[in-house]
Amino acid sequence: MKNSGFEEEIKLLLKNWLKNGKCLILCDGLDEVRQNKESIISSLKNLTSGGYGNCHILVTTRIVGYSNELSGWKHYEVMPLAKEHIEQYAKNYLKAQSLAFLSGLKDTPQMEPFSKNPLLLQLLCFVFVRHRLVLPAGRVELYDKAVNEMLERKNPEIPLSVKKKVLQEIASLFLEQGKEVFEEGELRELIKNSLTTEKEDYRPDDVLKEIVEKSGLLCRLGDERYIFLHLTFEEYFCACYIVGQASCLSFLEPVLFNPRFREVVKLVAGRLPKDKVWGFIEFIRNQKPLCSDVLHQPLLLAGFCMADIPNAQANPALEKEILNKLLRLWKETEFRPLREEIDRVFSAMAGTRNWEKIANFLLMALKEKDREVHGGAASTLGRLSKTDDKVISALLGVLKGEYSGVRYNAASALGRLGKTDDRVISALLGALKDKVEYVRDGAYSALQKLAERQAREKSVKFHFPSSQASVDTFFQEKGNTIKEL
């Protein structure tokens, strides 16, 4: 509404709505804010304490890059897509090819964690169709194929290699500078400098126009400013740039443990060849950031990187050493935030060559006498979203265990896993009679989640009649369904 002549009236109207609680304020991507972040967080907090407390405010962020700046606010974690959601999305997107996709996904377990992310699931379907119904072997290969397809769309005139080089330099420079929005003048100058090494004489404006209009990887904001389609692509191109540098390690060393570069570091690990990647992992492990003997940042980052390394580049001895240290640390730590961070590493490894060892370890931990250990195992198994019979049976056994905290964790885990068979429902109904109130509450919440999930799975599809003559028959046939609704 800028320059509309109604700015003051609109401000007054919005202020009135805010005071009367008539606004829903949506703020997306707090982790992507790189400038004036403290000011923005302060403004959000002021909204809740400055007479606008009746308004609802929703702020989204990735876990990486968020440091509990909004402590005191209610926090919720979006669960990964469940199996039925993945299947439904595949059917909607791929139609007749969905069965081949889901079968391929089952045969490529290392891609399972990525299929639970909406953006990555969309890329998986896109690449599957474009590459003769073959799934990529890992996340980096997925991005490689998706980016190539996007840059080659609509009869491009600029070579693929030129556009990728330009995007890599844009991503690395602006990610390093902490910029999320780029001015058109900056982009033109950067593209011009990037093209000086090319044999052909390409105009910067033509390169920028083709990237924006044909690939969509850069988006124009409308006032001579640009932004990447998604932060994921900026991180991917930055990783590609770093791998191409002779001084790759020296480039990364200052930012290894900077949350903003976490995904970049993981993508670098997934892209490096086998003769270099394990030296890179060793390089990470030998770092000594602040309080590393307590926070264990190098070990955690090495674990995250392992999850992105393709099976063909496995190093069994070193992987075993790192995984054993993570498992031992998970079991021995007295700090819940550290155990939860290791949980995230385990979650990243779900479906990889190391997953079976992690699952067996957690199932054994359920039998430990230490209540913190087997209570933590129940909670972790719920977060990892693995619904095989061994996990479900183990959690059902723990639900009848000695310690109330562990029973609560088991009930919560069963609710998160979403399995609605008779065994689970019967066990949770029995837990409603537990002698401890918060266990009963946990069982009730789990049943509530399962009921809501089942309700979402059921959909009524109306096929409205094509002629007026059949309307009465239509409603007569659908009468019972409408009554149920």
Summary of the structure (lengths in Angstrom):
residues: 485
radius of gyration: 25.8
end to end distance: 41.5
largest distance: 78.3
contacts: 1370
relative contact order: 0.05
helix: 66%
strand: 4%
